[in-house]
Amino acid sequence: MVSLPVPIGLHLAGPKGQNPPLLAVQSETNHVINNLQVNNLTTKSSKGSTSTGANMTGVKLRKTIIEQSRRAGVGHIGSALSVADIVSCLYGKVINAKTPRDPERDRFVLSKGHAALALYAAFAERGWITEEQLNTYCGDGSQLGVHPEHCLPGVDFATGSLGQGLSFGTGAALAAKRQKSDRRVFVLLSDAECNEGSVWEAIMFAAQHKLNNLFAILDLNGQQAFGYTKDVLNLSPMDERWKAFGWDVHVVDGHDEEAMAAIIEKNSNVGDKPHVLIAKTTFGKGVSYMESQIKWHYSPLNEAEYELAMTELERQS
């Protein structure tokens, strides 16, 4: 094993029967070494064709989110709808990954793990999981849980305990630098996660080490589980806080895929600072009765709500 310095952030233990991953840098080194043998893995969609995700849209992901949440009877719908355009932008326009096990693929960390259904929808669009796999979401024995687990190819880090994803991302970004790789690291986190001190530790660490291959995308939807962020812990102005900690800051419409993609491509491995996109979003985006409503953090759909949501999304297609 290559010996590397240790950054912030422990990787969670691996699935039963596998060697538990070590710290983030060591884990990334193992990814590169162990995945060389599966670099030629071919992924196919449920229709049997490979996909680059070029036709992916936020609306397509939202339809899948609504369909699967209704089928499984599971909540966290509003959070997934909020980030659908961000995830579509990343997996349809930005992330370089020939396969989910390509050792030189860009890395992605869904720090707000409760929005995992948006990620699974993107995997399905890329052909990384089949329709049959998608339909196991939240079922017994499924690899597709409410929060993402790294037993599923394409999930680089298991998340769900809020405030830890950016630490994973800094470790992965530092590993890429140590290995002289051009791969980038993207971390999608919620605005409410910035209540956590561990987020600010990772922010300081990334600035200290000039990780210009690291992009944080902050889902600024103004809500969390039991209230609006301004009432729970007001961190406005968010952009000025990140600037004060030495980051390159860009405020952007979190539902404008082209604008987000342009910022990322212009700033990849540029300068001597890590980058953050403060993405202004609407919680529950695309379904009118869910938008900016706290109840849709946890509530599942009944049949009438499902039908109305799908009708609205069909009109947006």
Order of alpha helices (4+ residues) and beta strands (2+ residues): alpha-alpha-alpha-alpha-beta-alpha-alpha-alpha-beta-alpha-beta-beta-beta-alpha-alpha-beta-alpha-beta-alpha
